[in-house]
Amino acid sequence: MMRRPVAPPMNGPRFNEFISVPRVRVIDENGENIGVMLTAEAIEQAADVGLDLVEVSPNADPPVCKFLDVGKFKYEAQKKANLARKSQKTQEIKEIKMRPNIDDHDYDTKMKKVVDFINEGDKVKITLRFRGRELAHGQLGMQLLQRVQEGVADIAKVEQHPRMEGRQMLMVLSPR
């Protein structure tokens, strides 16, 4: 069977004529270990079965090759990578904005959201905005952020301690 020349694989495993080592350990299509043989001989045997010789473990000595269909092998690997990426949870930073003279009910509502975000596995950035003369009473803001910190101490840790940035005070909490 005559094959068309194919461009060498940029990503993914090397196969057939792109395997550059002289000898390889060969595993057939049923998973049986055939043994160590010359690469050219292994490629011929794979072609007789109608499959490709694919390098599955290039760092072994000698490299391990298997009789596989390259296209199917790459497709399965891509599918596995997509599934792994899909099941990953990216950690987002959610922001809660408050004022230093916040009412109790508003505070409770904001704290409920903070707890929800942390339980979902997200980081929470608490921004305390000062207006006008409130800026002169920075200790009130610090007390409020201490109260938030104590409220979520069992489920979150302070990743970034409270600090002033212009007219606002910031604190970042992350899940324990």
N, C-alpha and C positions, 0 to 999 in steps of 0.2 A: 504494500500500500504506500503510495507516494504522498508525502505531506508537503503543504506549502510552508515556506519559511515564515516564522512568526517573530515579531520583535521580542527582544529579551524582556522578561518581567521586571518592571520597575519596583512594584510592591508585590508582596505575596511570595509564595515559595518558588524555588527554581524547579524546572521540570525538563525532562528529556534531554535535548542537546545543550541546554543551559547549565547542566550540572557539570562543574569543572573538575571534580576530583576523579582520579583514575579508578578507585575501588569504592564500592558502597555495600552496606548491609541491606538486603532486600526482604521486604515483607509482601507477600502476594495479596490478591484481592480478598481472600478469605481470612486474612490476619495471620497466616502461617509464616514463620520465619524460614526463608529459603537459605539464607546465609550470606557470606561476603563473596562478591563477584565483581568482575570488570563492569564498568558503567555501560559500555557499548553493548555488552551481552545482556545486561539487565533491561536496557531500552528495547532491545530486540524481543525479549520475552514479554515485556509489557505490550508491545505492538501486536504480538501474536494473539494475545488475549483481547486486544481491541481497547486497551487503556494506555494511560501515560505513566511514566515513571516520575513520581513527585517526591521531592526532598522534604520529609516531614520533621527531621531533627538534624539540621545542618551542623550543629556544634558537637555532635557525637564523633567518636573516632572509631571506625570510619562513619561517615554520615549515614543516617537511616533513610531509606527511600521506600515508597510504597506504590503498588499498582493502583492508580486512581484515575478518575475522570477529572482533569484539571478544572474545567468549568464548574462542575458540580461541587468540587472541593472549595473553590473560591466563593461560590454562592453560599454554601453552608457557613463558611467562616464569616462572611459579611452579615449573614442573618444572625449569627450568634453575637457578633459585635453590636448590631443594632438593638438586640434584645437587652444586652447588658447596659447599653446607653439609656434605653427607655426606662429600665428599672432603677436607675440612679436618681437620687434626690439631690437637687442642687440647693444649697443653703442660701436663702435670700435674706436681705436686710430689710425688715419692715420698720417703718417710722411711726412713732406716736408723738404728737405735738401737744404740749400742755402750757399752761400759764402759771405763774407762781401763786396767784390767788384763786386757784381752782376750787369749786364747790365739792362737797363730799360725794354727791351722786355722780357728778361728772367724773370725778376721780375713780369711783368704783367701776364705771362703764369703761374707762380707759384701761384700768387694771385688768378687767375681764378680757379685753382684746390682747393685752400684753401676754397674759397666761395662755390664750388660744394660740398666738403666734409661736410662743416658746414650745408648747406641746406639739405643734406641727413640725418642729425642728428648725425653725427660722431664728435668726438673730433679730434683736429688737433695738432700734436706736431711739432713745427718748430725748426729744428736743424740748427744752424749756425756754420759751421766748419771753424776753423782758421788754416792757414798753415804758417810756418816760421815766418817772421817778422810781419805778420798780427796780431799776438798775442799781440804785443806791442800796437796796436790800437783798444783796446776793445770798446772804445767809438763809433767807426764806426759801430760795430755790434749792440750796444745798440740802435743807431739811426735807423738802418735798422729794428730792431724788433719793435721800437716805430712806424715806418712808417706802418708796417704790422698791428699793433694793431689799429691804426687810420683808416686804410683801411677797416677793418671789424668790427668797433665799433658798427654799427647798427644791425649786425646779430650775433655777438659773444662777449663773455666776456672772460677776461683773467682768467684762472683757476690757472695757475702757472706762476708767474712773471718771467721775464728773469733772468737766473742765469748761472754762468760759471761752467762747469764740465770738468776739464782737458783742452783739446784744443777745446772744443765746448761750445756754449751758447744755452740753451734750453728755450723754452716757450711753454705752452700748452693753447690752446683756446678751449672753449666749446660753443655750441649753446646757445642762449638766451632763 
